[in-house]
Amino acid sequence: MATGTQTVGGAASPDAGGRFLWRGPAVALLAGPLLGAIAAWGAHAAEPYFAPPVIFPLVVGLILGAMLVGLLRTVQLAHRPMIWTGVVLAAVVAVAGQHYLAYRAARAAALRDAEKYQEALRAFPEQVQGRLPRAPRNPLDYLEREALRGRPLFGQYRARGWLAWLSWGVDGLLLLAAAVLVVLPAAGQPYCNRCMSWYCTTRSGRLDGLCARRLAEAAGAEGPAQAEDVRSARYRLLSCRSGCGPTGFELVWEDRGHNASLVRGWLDAETRDRVTSILEDDKP
């Protein structure tokens, strides 16, 4: 399939990133770690049922990244340094939170076992043998014990000692990479620094060949030569929350030879009005 692209519109494109807002530090330093803690809790709850190596931290990172994108859209924050600060903090809390919750669960289980041991020792002192279970003193003590015992990875293989620590570090990097993979394209979307809002699709739909040609010409592009040769066509308009910035325009059509053409650009108010007038006239 051959694809041709035309750029239209005389309006300047929106800003590459949002300017600093005072709510930015609150989002990065408070809301980001809070989402990390939620991801850690969910991962800890799911780990006994499904936790394949490599895949599990990637899934947790993808979910964390999706939650961060939802947060950015909700609070309309686009200041890049604050975004990436929040992503890193959220990932650190998600990784550390999983280890801390595992430590708390191991400590609670050890304390329960110690209580049962003491009860059995009092009831049957001659029959009870073995040592009193010792609960881990802190998260570091718990991780050191787990490293000595070995972390099961693939099949019967266990990573012990520094290999266990390395595997935990790799898990953390995978989680961070997956979160960045989700947030990166979202953070690159256009943003309006006038009304402090992300651009979003305000109108889209399918068109017939004649309307596609009229839209292309209204935007200042060369439309399909023969309207009846258009197999399918779609358009999309993007705008900020208040409509105070330029309007994003995309038009794509495919002819009967399966050749696709794309028209895109940023429209000023006059061109936008011509385009929307054609869309209104095309309504059934």
C-alpha positions in Angstrom: 0.0 0.0 0.0 1.5 3.3 -1.1 0.9 6.2 1.3 1.1 9.9 0.5 1.1 12.6 3.2 0.2 16.3 2.8 0.7 18.9 5.5 -1.8 21.7 5.6 -2.7 24.7 7.8 -1.0 27.9 8.6 -1.4 27.8 12.4 1.5 27.1 14.6 1.5 23.7 16.3 0.7 23.5 20.0 3.5 23.7 22.6 5.7 20.6 22.9 5.1 20.5 26.7 3.2 22.2 29.4 4.7 25.0 31.6 5.3 24.5 35.3 2.2 24.5 37.6 2.2 24.5 41.3 0.1 21.4 41.4 2.9 19.6 39.5 5.0 18.8 42.6 1.9 17.5 44.4 1.1 15.2 41.5 4.7 14.0 41.2 5.6 13.7 44.8 2.3 12.5 46.3 -0.1 11.1 43.7 2.7 9.3 41.7 3.9 7.4 44.8 0.3 6.7 45.8 -0.3 5.0 42.5 2.9 3.1 42.9 1.7 1.8 46.3 -1.6 0.7 44.7 0.3 -1.1 42.0 2.5 -2.8 44.7 -0.6 -3.9 46.6 -2.2 -5.3 43.4 1.0 -7.1 42.4 1.4 -8.6 45.9 -2.1 -9.9 45.8 -1.8 -11.4 42.3 1.7 -12.9 42.7 0.6 -16.2 44.4 -1.6 -16.9 41.4 0.3 -15.6 38.3 3.9 -14.3 38.5 6.0 -15.6 35.6 9.5 -14.1 35.5 10.0 -11.1 33.2 6.4 -11.1 32.2 5.0 -10.2 35.6 7.1 -7.0 36.2 6.3 -5.9 32.7 2.5 -6.3 33.3 2.8 -4.4 36.6 4.7 -1.6 34.8 2.1 -1.4 32.0 -0.7 -1.1 34.5 1.2 1.5 36.5 1.9 3.5 33.3 -1.8 3.4 32.4 -2.8 4.7 35.8 -0.2 7.5 35.5 -1.6 8.5 32.1 -5.1 8.6 33.5 -3.8 10.8 36.3 -2.1 13.2 33.9 -5.2 13.5 31.9 -7.4 14.0 34.9 -5.3 16.8 36.5 -4.3 18.2 33.0 -0.6 18.2 33.9 2.0 18.3 31.0 5.2 19.7 32.6 7.7 17.1 31.4 10.2 17.2 34.4 7.3 16.7 36.8 5.8 13.9 34.7 9.1 11.9 34.7 9.7 12.6 38.4 6.4 11.2 39.1 7.0 8.1 36.9 10.3 7.3 38.6 8.9 7.8 42.1 5.9 5.7 41.3 8.1 2.9 39.9 10.4 3.0 43.0 7.4 2.8 45.3 5.9 -0.1 43.3 9.1 -2.1 43.5 9.9 -1.3 47.1 6.3 -1.8 48.1 6.2 -5.3 46.8 9.2 -6.3 48.8 7.8 -4.6 51.9 4.5 -6.3 51.6 6.2 -9.7 51.2 8.3 -8.9 54.3 5.1 -8.1 56.3 3.4 -11.3 55.1 6.5 -13.4 56.0 6.8 -11.8 59.4 3.1 -12.3 60.2 3.4 -16.0 59.1 6.5 -16.5 61.2 4.9 -14.9 64.3 1.9 -17.2 63.9 4.1 -20.2 63.6 6.1 -19.1 66.7 2.8 -18.8 68.7 1.7 -22.3 67.6 5.2 -23.6 68.5 5.0 -22.2 72.0 1.5 -23.6 72.5 2.6 -27.1 71.3 5.7 -26.8 73.5 3.7 -26.1 76.6 1.2 -28.9 75.9 3.7 -31.6 74.8 7.1 -30.5 76.0 8.6 -34.0 75.5 7.3 -34.5 71.9 8.0 -31.1 70.4 11.4 -30.8 68.7 13.1 -28.3 66.4 13.9 -24.6 66.8 11.5 -21.7 67.4 10.7 -19.9 64.1 12.3 -16.5 64.0 10.5 -13.7 62.3 12.6 -11.4 60.0 13.6 -8.2 61.9 13.2 -5.8 59.0 12.8 -5.8 55.2 16.6 -6.0 54.6 16.8 -9.0 56.9 14.0 -10.6 55.0 15.6 -10.0 51.6 18.9 -11.4 52.8 17.2 -14.6 54.0 15.3 -14.9 50.7 18.6 -14.4 48.8 20.2 -17.2 50.8 17.3 -19.5 50.3 17.2 -18.8 46.6 14.6 -17.2 44.3 12.8 -19.7 42.0 13.0 -18.4 38.4 12.8 -20.9 35.5 11.9 -24.6 36.2 14.0 -25.9 39.1 16.6 -23.1 38.9 17.0 -20.8 41.9 18.9 -17.6 41.9 20.9 -17.4 45.1 23.0 -14.7 46.7 24.0 -11.9 44.4 22.1 -13.5 41.6 18.8 -13.1 43.6 19.6 -9.4 44.2 20.4 -9.0 40.5 17.1 -10.6 39.5 15.2 -8.2 41.8 17.1 -5.3 40.2 16.2 -6.5 36.7 12.5 -6.8 37.7 12.6 -3.1 38.9 14.1 -2.0 35.6 11.6 -3.9 33.6 8.7 -2.4 35.6 10.1 1.1 35.1 10.7 0.5 31.3 7.1 -0.7 30.9 5.7 2.3 32.7 7.9 4.7 30.6 6.7 2.8 27.4 3.1 3.7 28.2 3.7 7.3 29.5 6.1 8.4 26.8 3.7 8.6 23.8 1.0 10.1 26.1 3.4 12.8 27.3 4.2 13.7 23.7 0.6 14.6 22.8 -0.2 18.2 22.1 -1.0 20.5 25.0 -2.5 24.0 25.2 -0.7 26.3 27.6 -3.5 28.9 27.4 -6.3 26.9 29.0 -3.9 24.3 30.5 -5.4 21.2 28.9 -4.4 18.3 26.7 -5.7 18.1 23.2 -8.3 15.4 22.5 -10.4 14.2 19.7 -13.6 16.4 19.5 -15.0 15.0 16.3 -14.4 12.1 14.0 -16.2 9.8 11.6 -16.4 8.3 8.1 -17.0 10.2 4.9 -17.9 9.5 1.4 -15.6 10.4 -1.5 -17.2 13.7 -2.4 -17.1 15.0 1.2 -13.5 13.9 1.6 -12.5 15.9 -1.5 -14.4 18.9 -0.3 -12.7 18.7 3.2 -9.2 18.3 1.6 -9.8 21.4 -0.6 -11.1 23.4 2.3 -8.0 22.6 4.3 -5.8 23.6 1.4 -4.8 20.2 0.2 -5.2 18.2 -3.0 -8.1 15.8 -2.5 -9.0 12.6 -4.4 -9.1 13.1 -8.1 -12.3 11.0 -8.6 -14.7 10.9 -5.6 -16.2 7.7 -6.9 -12.8 5.9 -6.6 -12.7 6.4 -2.9 -13.2 3.1 -1.1 -13.2 4.6 2.5 -12.4 7.9 4.2 -12.1 9.1 7.7 -11.5 12.4 9.4 -10.5 13.6 12.9 -10.5 17.0 14.6 -8.5 17.7 17.7 -8.9 20.6 20.1 -8.0 21.8 23.6 -10.6 22.1 26.3 -11.5 25.7 25.6 -10.9 25.7 21.8 -8.5 28.6 22.2 -5.6 27.0 20.3 -5.3 25.8 16.7 -7.4 22.8 15.6 -5.7 19.6 14.7 -7.0 18.1 11.4 -6.5 14.6 9.9 -8.1 13.2 6.8 -7.2 9.8 5.3 -8.8 8.0 2.3 -8.1 4.8 0.4 -8.8 4.4 -3.3 -9.8 1.2 -5.1 -6.2 0.4 -5.7 -5.6 0.2 -2.0 -3.5 3.4 -2.1 -3.9 5.5 1.0 -3.5 9.3 1.3 -3.2 11.4 4.4 -3.8 15.0 5.0 -2.9 16.5 8.4 -2.0 19.8 10.0 -3.0 22.6 12.4 -5.8 24.8 11.2 -6.5 28.5 12.0 -10.0 29.6 13.0 -11.0 30.6 9.5 -10.0 27.2 8.0 -11.5 25.3 10.9 -14.8 27.1 10.3 -14.8 26.1 6.6 -14.1 22.5 7.5 -16.8 22.3 10.2 -19.3 23.9 7.8 -18.7 21.2 5.3 -19.2 18.6 8.0 -22.4 20.2 9.1 -23.7 20.2 5.5 -22.8 16.6 5.1 -25.0 15.5 8.0 -27.9 13.3 7.0 
